Each structure stands twice: as structure tokens, then as C-alpha cells.
Amino acid sequence: QVQLVESGGGLVQAGGSLRLSCEISGSITNLEGIGWYRQIPQRSRELVARFSILGDPIFVDDVRGRFAIFKDNTKNSVDLQMDNLKPEDTAVYLCNRASGVHYAWGRGTRVTVSS
């Protein structure tokens, strides 16, 4: 059974940076299938970063140029580097499969960006 544990969130001022980590336990052979989502209250969960079928990073317009996604096969993790953060990036960030049937969701990690 695959378990996803997100970490690295916190409170940061606008313009600051955070690096989130998604640690994956259980049998998973394709880290490129994992993406990062964010959940803003009263809005749908949004997939903000993932890998293409060729392994290239893909981002939604709101975060392109500010976020980066990395996979670490030795740690079995997928990280999300977030730079130049904006107040509208405030959300709970979660990782999961970017397509297909999702694994059980983790608790996520909260990011709060103050203006």
C-alpha cells in the first residue's frame, strides 16, 4: 500500500521560498507519475506541478517560472521548490498521482504566505 507524506510547509513572507517534500512509501516504480496539488478553501483541488510522459516538468500558469519539481530516486521522494511566493499561493499542498486513480491522500502541508 502506497503512503504519501508531505512536509516542508510553513509561514513565509511574500517573495520568500519554501521547499516541500513528498515522501513515498510502498511499492511505486514511477516517481514521474507523482504531481503536486494545492487546496484552497472553497476551491477545487488544483494540480500545479507534474512531469510529462517524457519526464519534463509541467506547471500551471500561476506558478510557472517560480516553482520547480524534482524527483529523488534514492529518497523515493518528489520535491516542490517554491520561489518568489505570493499571498495567493497560500494553500494546503498535497502530492499524489497526476493521472489515473489516486492513492490515498496524505494530510498535506500548509503554506501560508504573508503580504
Protein Blocks (a to p, Z undefined) as FASTA:
>chain_A
ZZdddehiacddehiacddddddedjdfblklpccddddehiacddfbdcdfkopacddf
klgojaccdddfklopaddddehiafklgccdddddfehjdddddebjaddddZZ
